[in-house]
Amino acid sequence: MLEPLLWLSPVAQDVLSSCSTLLRGSVPCPPAKLAAALRDASAGTCSGLLGDQELCVGFAAELEGCKLKEISDKTAADLVAIFGKVLQSRSDKIRASAAELAKKLPKKTGLPSYSEVAALLPKGEKPGEALRRDWLLWHSVGCAHNPKELPAPTAATATERITIAACAGSGPSVERVLGLHVLEHIDKYQTWEASLEGNQTKSPSKGIKHPFDEKTTKEVALRRVLGNALPAAIADVVASKVMGGGSVQAVLAELVKSTKTAAVMPMYCAPPAPKEPKEAKGKTDKGGKQADAGSAKSAAASSPAAGQIGDLHKKTATQELQWHLLAYRLKPQTTLGAAAASPTPAGEAPKGKDSASQKSVPKGDAGGSAKPKGFAGTWAPVSDEVPPGHTAFSWSNTAPADGAHASFARTWIPSGNDCPPGHTPYSWEKTGGSTRTPSSSASAKAPKASTGKAPAAKEPAAKAPAASAADAPAEGSAEAALCKLDIRCGRILECDRVPDADSLYLLKINVGEDKPRQVVSSLVKHYKAEELKNRQVVVYCNIKPGKMRGFESQAMVLAATQDKGAENEKCELLAPPEGTAEGTRPMCGKLEVGSLSEGVSVKNISKVWGQVQPLLQTSGAKEAMFEGTTLTMKGNAVTVPSLTGVGIY
C-alpha cells in the first residue's frame, strides 16, 4: 500500500517539485548532482517530506547507490520509487520501536489511555505531536463512557496504531506513516467505522428524513477512513468506484497507474528577489547624524498623498525615494525648475552679461563647482539665469518673435510654486496635485502683458475641479464598485470534466498572467468541451477563491443567463472582440473596469459584486452593458450570440 500513499497524496508531487527546485531547472542531470544538492539543502528549501533532514540525507544515499542514469521526465516515476524505499525504511524503523512498546502496555480490555502510553516512554522523553493529537487514542475516552455508541476497534489494530503514534515523534513524516497503517488495514478500519451507532441504518423519523441504507453506510465509512490517508477528493472517487463494483486495492492500483504515467519533473521558476529591508529607527548616517524618523513620519502625515504620486509614495516606503517624493509634494518643483527660478524674460540678454558671454558656455554653476562631463552634465545648472539643458546663448535665442512662451524650448520655464515646470495649473490638478489657482505666478502674469486676456488664461484652472470629479467615480457609487472588479479578457487553454460531477468543467484560463488560472464552472449543460477549448471569454478575476468538489476555483467566467436556476436555463458566454489580447480590461465609457482593483481585499469582494451584478445585462443589440453603457474592448463591444435583455452572471 506504499504506492497509493506516494502517488495519490501530495508526496510524489512534493518530491518532484523539491528536486526540481534543488536542481534549479537543470534537468536532465546525473543522480549524483541531485544527491549532492540534497545533502547541501538548508532548512526550508524542500517542501513536504523532504523538509525532514533525515529523510533528505537518506534519499541522497539511495540516489548515490541507484542504477538510474539520469534525472529527467522519463525517470520521474523511478525517482519517486527510490524515495518510497526511504519512507518505507522510516516506517519499518518506527514499527519496530512500536512493537517493543506494545509489549509493555497493560493487559486489559478496551483501548489504552493517553497517560498509560505516555508513562511507558523512555525517561525524559516527552510525548510527540502524533500521540497528543491521534483521534483513535482519544476515542478511548468516549468508548469508556458509552461503548454501545462508540465501540472499540479490534485490539490488535488499535494497539499497533497507538504505539506507532507514540514512537513516530514529530515532523512531516508522521502523518504519512499513520496513513500507511490505515491503507494496510483498510478493511478493519472500515468495519469499525461502519459499526458506530451514528452510521447504522435507521427508519425514517421526525429527525431523520433520508436515512442511510446499507450501501450508503459502507460508502460513507470507506470515504471517512480513506480521508485519514488520502486527500478528500481522492477518497470520494475511490469510495464511489468501490461501491460500483471492485475492491479497494484494485481501484487504488488503477488510479496509481494513471497518475504514474503522467509524472514529469516540474518546471523550475526562480523565486522573486527579496524586498529591501526596512531601515532601523534611529540609524546613524555616515556623518554621524541620527535620522529623525519621528519628524519624517509627522511630515508624511501632515501632507497626505494624492493621485499617482501618493501610490508611488506607499510603494517606496522603505526606500530613499520616499523622502524625495515627500519633498516634491511639499514643494512641487523639480530640479529643473529650481535651477531656473528667475528666468530671463524672452528675447532679452541675461543681466550683467555682454554679448560675448552669451555665446560662451559657463564652466560651472553659481557655487563654482565643476560641471559634470558628458551626458551627465547636460542638465547640470550653469547659472541662476538659464534652465538646465541650456547655455546662455541658446536660452536667449530660442524665444519666438512675439515673446510668448509657447515653444518647446520654453516648456520647463517655472510658473511659480503652484505647479511643477512642464505643467499648466490644469494639467497639474488632473494628476492629483494641489488644486490652488495661481494668482501671483509668472504664468498668470505673462498672458496679461502679452495679450491682455487674463480671464481666458485663468479659465482652465477654474474648470479643473469639475473635470477631475467627472473622471474619478465617487466612493460608494456603482461606478466605483465596477472599477474595483478585476475583469479581463481570457482564453480557455484546457477543458476537462471534474471527476464525479455531472455539471462541472475544470478550466485552465490565460488572463495575461504568468500562470493560467484554474476555474471550476457549471457549463456542461450549455457547452461541449471542444466548444470551450481555445475560446476567448470574459473573466472576473479578483473573486474570493473557493473549492468545488475538492478543486480550487480562482476566477469566474461571465455569461448572459436567461431563467437562471430553472430547468430551461439558457446561458451564453460573453465574447470579447476578435483580436483582443488576453489580460485586456473592458472600458465602460471613459471608465476602465478594474482600474481601482489593485489592493482591494477579496475578503468582502462579494459585496462589491452584489452592487455591480444587478446593473449588468445585455442590450437589444446583444451587447454587454453596465447601467445602459456598452462594455468595450479595443473600441468594440463585448457581445453575446443571441440573448437580449438578460442579466450577466
C-alpha positions in Angstrom: 0.0 0.0 0.0 3.0 2.3 -0.2 2.4 3.3 -3.9 -1.1 4.7 -3.3 0.3 6.7 -0.4 3.1 8.1 -2.6 1.1 8.8 -5.8 -2.4 9.6 -4.6 -1.3 12.0 -1.8 0.9 15.1 -2.3 4.0 13.1 -1.5 5.1 12.4 -5.2 4.4 16.0 -6.2 6.3 17.4 -3.3 9.3 15.1 -4.0 9.5 16.0 -7.7 9.0 19.8 -7.0 11.7 19.8 -4.4 14.1 18.0 -6.6 13.4 20.5 -9.5 13.9 23.4 -7.1 17.2 22.0 -5.8 18.5 21.4 -9.4 17.3 24.9 -10.4 15.8 23.5 -13.6 19.0 21.8 -14.9 17.2 18.7 -16.0 18.3 16.1 -17.2 21.3 15.6 -15.0 23.1 12.7 -13.3 21.7 11.4 -10.0 24.9 12.4 -8.2 24.2 16.0 -8.8 20.8 15.7 -7.1 22.3 13.7 -4.3 24.8 16.5 -3.6 22.1 19.1 -3.7 20.0 17.1 -1.2 22.9 16.9 1.2 23.6 20.6 0.9 19.9 21.7 1.2 19.3 24.1 4.0 16.2 24.1 6.2 13.1 25.3 4.4 14.5 24.7 0.9 12.5 21.5 0.4 8.7 21.0 0.8 6.7 18.1 2.2 8.5 15.1 3.5 11.9 16.3 2.2 11.7 19.0 4.8 12.8 16.2 7.2 16.6 16.4 7.1 17.0 12.7 8.0 14.7 11.7 5.0 16.6 14.1 2.8 20.0 12.6 3.7 18.6 9.0 3.3 17.2 9.9 -0.1 20.7 11.2 -1.2 22.3 8.0 -0.1 19.8 5.9 -2.1 20.5 8.0 -5.2 24.2 7.6 -4.9 23.8 3.8 -5.0 20.9 3.6 -7.5 21.1 2.4 -11.2 19.4 5.5 -12.7 21.5 7.0 -15.5 19.9 10.4 -15.3 17.2 12.5 -13.6 14.6 13.5 -16.2 10.9 13.4 -17.1 11.4 9.8 -18.2 12.7 8.7 -14.8 10.3 10.8 -12.6 8.4 7.7 -11.5 11.6 5.9 -10.7 12.7 8.9 -8.6 9.6 8.7 -6.5 10.0 4.9 -6.2 13.5 5.5 -4.8 12.1 7.9 -2.2 9.5 5.4 -1.4 12.2 3.0 -0.2 13.5 5.7 2.2 9.9 6.3 3.5 9.3 2.5 3.9 12.6 2.2 5.8 11.5 5.0 8.2 8.1 3.3 8.7 9.7 -0.1 9.4 12.0 1.5 12.0 9.1 3.2 13.8 7.1 0.0 13.7 9.9 -2.0 15.3 10.0 0.5 18.2 6.2 0.4 18.4 6.2 -3.4 18.7 8.5 -3.2 21.7 6.3 -0.6 23.3 3.2 -2.7 22.7 4.6 -5.5 24.8 4.8 -3.1 27.8 1.2 -2.0 27.7 -1.0 -3.3 30.5 -3.2 -6.3 29.5 -6.8 -5.2 29.7 -9.9 -4.9 27.6 -10.6 -1.7 25.7 -8.2 0.9 24.5 -5.2 2.1 26.4 -5.4 5.7 27.7 -3.0 8.6 26.9 -1.5 8.6 30.3 -0.8 4.8 30.2 1.0 5.2 26.8 3.0 8.3 27.9 4.2 6.6 31.1 5.9 3.9 29.1 8.1 6.3 27.0 11.8 6.5 27.9 12.7 8.7 30.8 12.9 12.3 29.9 11.2 11.8 26.5 8.0 13.9 26.0 5.0 12.6 24.0 5.2 13.7 20.4 2.7 15.7 18.4 1.3 12.5 16.8 0.4 10.9 20.1 -1.1 14.1 21.6 -3.4 14.5 18.5 -4.2 11.0 17.4 -8.0 10.7 17.1 -8.1 6.9 17.8 -6.3 7.4 21.2 -8.8 10.0 22.4 -11.6 7.8 21.2 -10.8 5.7 24.3 -12.5 8.3 26.4 -15.8 8.1 24.6 -15.5 4.3 24.5 -15.1 4.1 28.3 -18.3 6.2 28.8 -20.6 4.7 26.1 -19.2 1.5 24.5 -22.5 0.9 22.7 -22.5 4.0 20.6 -18.7 4.2 20.4 -17.4 0.7 20.3 -13.6 0.0 20.3 -11.8 -1.3 17.2 -10.0 -4.6 17.2 -7.4 -4.6 20.0 -4.5 -5.5 17.7 -5.2 -2.7 15.2 -5.8 -0.1 17.9 -2.7 -1.0 19.9 -0.5 -1.0 16.8 -1.7 2.4 15.7 -1.4 4.0 19.1 2.1 2.7 19.7 3.2 3.9 16.2 1.9 7.3 17.1 3.8 7.2 20.3 7.1 6.2 18.6 6.7 8.4 15.5 7.6 11.6 17.3 7.0 14.8 15.3 7.7 16.0 11.8 6.3 15.8 8.3 6.6 12.0 8.0 4.4 11.2 11.0 1.1 11.7 9.1 2.3 9.6 6.2 3.4 6.7 8.4 0.0 6.6 10.1 -1.7 7.0 6.7 0.3 3.9 5.5 -1.1 2.0 8.5 -4.7 2.9 7.5 -4.2 1.7 4.0 -2.7 -1.6 5.1 -5.6 -2.3 7.4 -8.3 -0.6 5.4 -10.9 -3.5 5.9 -10.6 -3.4 9.7 -10.8 0.4 9.8 -13.9 0.3 7.5 -15.6 -2.4 9.6 -15.1 -0.5 12.8 -16.3 2.8 11.2 -19.5 1.2 10.0 -20.1 -0.3 13.4 -20.5 3.1 15.1 -24.0 3.9 16.2 -24.2 7.0 14.1 -23.6 5.0 10.9 -26.3 2.4 11.4 -29.3 2.1 9.1 -32.4 3.6 10.7 -36.0 4.0 9.7 -37.3 7.4 8.6 -38.5 9.6 11.5 -39.0 13.2 12.5 -35.3 13.7 12.9 -34.1 11.5 10.0 -35.6 12.4 6.7 -33.2 10.5 4.4 -31.7 7.6 6.4 -28.6 5.7 5.1 -29.2 2.3 3.5 -26.6 -0.4 3.9 -24.8 0.5 0.7 -24.6 4.2 1.7 -23.3 3.3 5.1 -20.4 1.3 3.7 -19.6 4.1 1.2 -19.6 6.8 3.9 -17.5 4.6 6.2 -14.9 3.9 3.5 -14.8 7.6 2.5 -14.1 8.6 6.1 -11.4 6.0 6.6 -9.6 6.8 3.3 -9.7 10.5 4.3 -7.2 9.7 7.0 -4.6 8.7 4.5 -5.5 10.4 1.2 -6.9 13.8 0.1 -10.8 14.1 0.4 -11.2 14.3 -3.4 -9.4 11.0 -4.0 -11.2 9.3 -1.1 -14.5 10.3 -2.7 -13.5 8.9 -6.1 -12.3 5.6 -4.6 -15.3 5.1 -2.4 -17.7 5.7 -5.3 -15.9 3.3 -7.6 -15.7 0.6 -5.0 -19.5 0.8 -4.4 -19.9 0.4 -8.2 -18.1 -2.9 -8.1 -14.4 -3.7 -7.4 -12.1 -4.0 -4.5 -10.3 -1.1 -2.8 -6.9 -2.4 -3.7 -7.9 -2.7 -7.4 -9.3 0.8 -7.6 -6.3 2.3 -5.9 -3.9 0.4 -8.2 -5.8 1.7 -11.3 -5.6 5.3 -10.0 -1.9 4.9 -9.2 -1.1 3.6 -12.7 -2.8 6.6 -14.4 -1.0 9.0 -12.1 2.4 7.5 -12.6 2.1 7.6 -16.4 1.6 11.4 -16.2 4.6 12.0 -13.8 7.1 14.6 -15.0 9.7 16.9 -13.4 8.0 20.3 -12.7 9.4 23.4 -14.4 11.6 25.5 -12.2 10.7 29.1 -11.5 13.2 31.3 -9.8 12.0 32.9 -6.6 11.3 36.7 -6.6 14.1 39.0 -5.5 14.0 39.8 -1.7 12.5 43.1 -0.8 14.7 45.8 0.6 14.7 45.6 4.4 13.3 48.5 6.4 15.8 50.8 7.9 16.2 50.6 11.7 14.8 53.5 13.7 17.4 56.0 14.9 20.0 54.6 12.4 23.0 57.0 12.1 24.3 58.0 8.7 27.9 58.3 7.6 28.3 61.7 9.0 27.3 60.5 12.5 23.9 62.3 12.4 20.9 60.4 13.6 17.9 60.2 11.3 14.8 61.9 12.8 12.3 59.2 11.9 9.6 60.8 14.0 9.8 64.1 12.1 9.7 62.3 8.8 6.5 60.4 9.8 4.8 63.6 11.0 5.7 65.4 7.7 4.2 62.5 5.8 1.1 62.6 7.9 0.7 66.3 7.5 0.9 66.1 3.7 -1.5 63.4 2.6 -0.6 61.5 -0.7 -2.6 62.3 -3.7 -3.0 60.6 -7.1 -0.2 58.6 -8.7 2.4 60.2 -6.5 0.6 59.0 -3.4 0.5 55.4 -4.7 4.2 55.6 -5.5 5.0 57.0 -2.1 3.4 54.0 -0.4 5.2 51.5 -2.6 8.6 53.1 -1.8 8.0 53.4 1.9 11.3 51.6 2.7 13.4 53.4 0.1 15.3 56.6 -0.1 13.0 57.7 -2.9 10.1 58.2 -0.4 11.8 61.2 1.1 12.4 62.7 -2.3 8.7 62.3 -3.1 7.8 63.8 0.2 9.9 66.9 -0.5 8.4 67.1 -4.0 4.8 67.1 -2.6 5.6 69.7 0.0 7.2 72.0 -2.7 6.1 70.8 -6.2 9.2 71.9 -8.1 11.7 69.8 -9.9 15.5 70.3 -10.1 15.0 71.8 -13.5 12.6 74.4 -12.2 14.6 75.2 -9.0 17.7 75.9 -11.2 15.7 78.4 -13.3 13.6 80.1 -10.6 14.2 83.5 -12.1 14.4 83.1 -15.9 15.4 85.9 -18.1 12.4 87.4 -20.0 12.1 86.2 -23.5 14.3 87.9 -26.1 16.5 89.7 -23.5 20.1 89.0 -22.8 21.0 87.8 -19.3 21.5 90.7 -16.9 25.1 91.6 -16.3 26.4 89.7 -19.3 27.8 91.2 -22.5 27.2 89.8 -26.0 30.3 87.8 -25.9 29.3 86.0 -22.7 26.0 85.0 -24.3 27.9 82.9 -26.9 30.1 81.1 -24.3 29.2 78.2 -22.2 29.8 78.8 -18.4 32.2 76.3 -16.9 30.5 76.0 -13.6 27.3 76.7 -11.6 26.7 79.7 -9.3 28.6 77.9 -6.5 31.7 77.5 -8.6 31.7 73.6 -8.6 32.8 71.8 -11.7 30.1 70.8 -14.2 29.9 67.0 -14.8 31.3 65.9 -18.1 29.4 64.2 -20.9 25.7 63.5 -20.9 25.6 63.7 -17.1 26.4 67.4 -17.4 23.6 68.2 -19.8 21.1 69.0 -17.1 23.5 70.5 -14.6 22.6 74.2 -13.8 25.2 76.6 -15.2 23.9 79.8 -13.5 20.8 81.2 -11.8 19.6 82.8 -15.1 19.3 79.8 -17.5 17.5 76.5 -17.1 19.4 73.2 -17.1 19.9 71.9 -20.6 20.5 75.4 -22.0 23.6 77.6 -22.4 23.2 81.4 -22.0 23.3 81.8 -25.8 20.7 79.0 -26.6 18.3 80.3 -23.9 18.4 83.9 -25.2 17.9 82.9 -28.8 15.0 80.4 -28.6 12.1 82.7 -27.8 9.6 83.4 -30.7 9.4 86.9 -32.1 6.3 87.8 -30.2 7.9 87.0 -26.9 5.3 84.3 -26.0 6.5 81.3 -24.0 4.9 78.8 -26.4 7.8 77.0 -28.0 9.1 73.5 -26.8 12.4 75.1 -25.7 10.4 77.0 -23.1 8.4 74.0 -21.8 10.3 73.9 -18.5 10.0 77.6 -17.6 8.8 77.6 -13.9 5.4 79.2 -13.4 5.9 79.8 -9.7 5.4 77.5 -6.7 1.9 76.4 -7.5 2.7 73.7 -10.1 6.0 72.0 -11.3 7.7 73.1 -14.5 6.3 71.3 -17.5 2.7 71.6 -16.1 -0.1 74.0 -16.5 -2.3 74.6 -13.5 -5.0 72.5 -15.2 -2.7 69.5 -16.1 -1.1 69.5 -12.6 -4.6 69.3 -11.0 -5.5 66.4 -13.3 -2.6 64.4 -11.9 -3.8 64.8 -8.4 -1.6 67.8 -7.4 -2.6 70.9 -5.5 -5.9 72.5 -6.5 -4.7 76.0 -5.8 -5.3 78.5 -8.6 -2.2 80.5 -9.3 -2.7 84.1 -8.6 0.8 85.6 -8.5 2.8 83.2 -10.6 4.7 84.1 -13.8 2.3 82.1 -15.9 -0.7 84.1 -14.7 1.0 87.4 -15.4 2.6 86.7 -18.7 -0.6 86.4 -20.8 -1.8 89.7 -19.3 1.3 91.5 -20.5 1.4 90.0 -24.0 -2.3 89.5 -25.0 -4.4 91.4 -22.5 -6.7 88.4 -22.0 -6.1 87.5 -18.4 -9.6 85.9 -17.8 -9.0 83.5 -20.7 -5.7 82.3 -19.1 -7.4 81.6 -15.8 -10.4 79.7 -17.2 -8.8 76.2 -17.5 -7.7 76.3 -13.8 -11.3 77.2 -12.8 -12.7 74.2 -14.7 -10.2 71.7 -13.4 -12.1 70.5 -10.3 -15.2 69.7 -12.4 -13.1 67.7 -14.9 -11.3 65.8 -12.1 -14.6 64.9 -10.4 -16.1 63.7 -13.7 -13.2 61.3 -14.3 -13.0 59.8 -10.8 -16.1 57.9 -9.7 -17.4 58.9 -6.2 -16.6 56.4 -3.5 -19.6 54.2 -2.8 -21.1 54.7 -6.2 -21.9 51.8 -8.6 -19.2 53.1 -11.0 -16.6 53.0 -8.2 -17.7 49.4 -7.4 -17.3 48.5 -11.1 -13.7 49.9 -11.1 -12.9 47.6 -8.1 -13.7 44.4 -10.0 -10.8 42.9 -11.9 -12.5 41.8 -15.1 -10.3 40.8 -18.1 -10.3 39.0 -21.4 -9.1 35.4 -21.1 -8.6 32.4 -23.3 -9.5 28.8 -22.2 -6.4 26.7 -22.7 -7.7 23.4 -21.2 -11.2 22.0 -20.5 -11.8 18.8 -18.6 -14.6 17.3 -16.6 -14.5 17.4 -12.8 -14.5 13.8 -11.6 -17.9 12.5 -10.5 -19.5 15.9 -11.2 -22.2 15.9 -13.8 -22.3 19.6 -14.4 -18.8 20.9 -13.8 -15.9 21.7 -16.1 -12.3 22.2 -14.8 -10.9 25.0 -16.9 -7.4 26.5 -17.2 -7.7 30.1 -18.5 -4.9 32.5 -19.6 -5.8 36.0 -18.3 -2.5 37.6 -19.2 -0.6 36.5 -16.1 2.5 34.2 -15.7 0.4 31.2 -15.0 -3.2 30.3 -16.2 -5.9 30.4 -13.6 -7.9 27.3 -12.6 -11.7 27.8 -12.8 -14.5 25.4 -11.9 -17.6 26.3 -14.0 -21.0 24.7 -14.4 -21.1 24.9 -18.2 -21.5 21.2 -19.0 -25.2 21.7 -19.7 -24.6 24.5 -22.2 -21.3 23.8 -24.0 -19.3 20.9 -25.2 -15.6 20.7 -24.2 -14.4 21.2 -27.7 -16.5 24.4 -28.0 -14.7 25.8 -25.0 -11.1 25.0 -25.8 -9.2 28.0 -27.2 -12.3 30.2 -26.8 -11.9 33.8 -25.6 -14.1 34.7 -22.7 -14.6 37.5 -20.1 -13.3 36.5 -16.7 -13.9 38.1 -13.2 -10.5 37.6 -11.6 -10.4 39.0 -8.1 -13.2 36.8 -6.8 -12.6 35.1 -3.5 -11.1 31.6 -4.3 -13.3 28.7 -3.2 -13.3 24.9 -3.6 -15.8 22.8 -5.5 -15.5 19.0 -5.4 -12.0 19.4 -4.0 -10.8 21.7 -6.8 -10.0 25.4 -6.1 -11.7 27.9 -8.4 -9.7 31.1 -8.8 -11.9 33.1 -11.0 -15.4 33.2 -12.7 -16.4 33.1 -16.3 -19.1 35.7 -17.1 -22.1 34.8 -19.2 -25.5 36.1 -20.1 -28.2 33.9 -18.5 -31.9 33.5 -19.0 -34.1 31.8 -16.4 -31.1 31.3 -14.1 -31.5 28.2 -12.0 -34.6 26.9 -13.8 -34.8 23.7 -15.8 -34.9 25.7 -19.1 -31.9 27.9 -18.2 -30.1 29.2 -21.2 -26.5 30.5 -20.9 -24.2 32.3 -23.4 -20.6 33.3 -22.7 -19.6 36.9 -23.2 -17.4 37.2 -26.2 -14.5 39.8 -26.4 -14.0 41.5 -29.8 -11.8 39.5 -32.2 -8.1 40.1 -31.8 -8.3 41.2 -28.1 -5.2 40.3 -26.2 -5.6 38.2 -23.0 -5.5 40.4 -19.9 -7.3 43.3 -21.6 -9.8 45.1 -19.3 -13.1 46.4 -20.7 -14.0 50.1 -20.8 -17.3 51.4 -19.7 -17.5 54.8 -21.4 -14.4 56.6 -20.1 -14.0 54.3 -17.1 -11.6 51.4 -17.2 -13.2 48.4 -15.4 -10.8 47.2 -12.7 -8.7 50.4 -12.6 -9.2 50.5 -8.8 -8.9 46.8 -8.2 -5.2 46.8 -7.1 -5.0 46.3 -3.4 -8.8 45.6 -3.0 -9.2 42.8 -0.5 -11.1 39.7 -1.8 -12.5 39.1 1.7 -15.5 41.2 1.1 -15.4 41.5 -2.7 -18.7 39.6 -2.9 -20.4 42.8 -1.6 -18.9 44.8 -4.4 -20.0 42.2 -6.9 -23.5 42.3 -5.4 -23.6 46.1 -6.0 -22.5 45.7 -9.7 -24.1 42.5 -10.9 -27.8 43.7 -10.9 -26.7 46.5 -13.3 -25.0 44.2 -15.8 -27.2 43.0 -18.6 -27.4 42.5 -22.4 -28.9 45.1 -24.7 -31.3 44.7 -27.7 -28.2 44.8 -29.9 -26.8 41.7 -28.0 -24.1 43.8 -26.3 -22.9 43.6 -22.7 -23.9 46.8 -20.8 -23.5 48.4 -17.4 -26.3 50.8 -16.4 -27.0 51.3 -20.1 -23.4 51.9 -21.2 -21.8 49.3 -23.5 -18.7 47.5 -22.3 -16.0 47.6 -24.9 -12.5 46.2 -25.6 -10.3 47.7 -28.2 -13.1 50.1 -29.1 -15.5 47.4 -30.0 -18.4 46.0 -27.9 -18.4 42.8 -25.8 -21.2 40.7 -27.2 -23.3 37.5 -26.9 -24.7 35.4 -29.7 -28.4 35.9 -29.2 -29.7 36.7 -25.7 -31.1 40.2 -25.2 -32.3 41.9 -22.0 -31.0 39.3 -19.6 -28.7 39.5 -16.6 -24.9 38.8 -16.7 -23.6 36.4 -14.0 
